[in-house]
């Protein structure tokens, strides 16, 4: 499908976008919970098939991938700001297993949870940006599927890490 | 007369709806509400902040062509506009009060480094952070 036939969010009904935003907000508020498409579709008041397509059109990523970025973001914050163990963080941010967490975290950020933890210990204060907004600035920019990212790495296509410290 | 920023505008999908929200739910006051044909200049202000007005602006003619207005409405509705911050004395109390009035909260109060913050949206989709003053 070309980008023109898919259409852009600017052509979507603002009332629909507002309801899709509600589903996105719910994932933001509770990213550790399970968010299957039918549950999200109910929040937005649309059919499941319509939801998945409209969400991607509105926000550029499928709902599941958006949820993944939020979980990684939260895990990164917990690694940085708490002394919880990596296992506890994996559990708290919604992963069913430590292995899946570690693998996905590495695939998305380019670094293992342990490396992020060690970097955080020597980190410095980031100044007077409200923390909630700072977290959004650190959100991993996951523009491709994790599986595609793995394939690219396997093929030797290197992409620069999207995690940048604000300094 | 002191110098400084006097008005910052927000885009809203419906000025009447926004007026009701900011006045009846958030407790702001109307500062100016004047019309000139299709155009309505509407500003509100926080009761403790007489030198600052928040403009509640509707995308559309005569300022915007139809396509631009549609783009702006879409951007607001999907929460793409910049963050707004409301400072309150007691975040948890304000949360209870506003939630009771039906304000759509996106985040319940959270304690972060000794400061409490919560998040809500106006009916149009503009996102507010509510932060407790320290």
Interface residues (C-beta under 8 A of the other chain):
Chain A: X9 X10 X11 X12 X14 X15 X17 X18 X20 X21 X22 X24 X25 X28 X29 X58 X59 X130 X131 X132 X133
Chain B: X13 X67 X70 X71 X73 X74 X76 X77 X78 X79 X83 X85 X104 X106 X107 X108 X112 X113 X115 X117 X119 X121 X124 X125 X129 X131
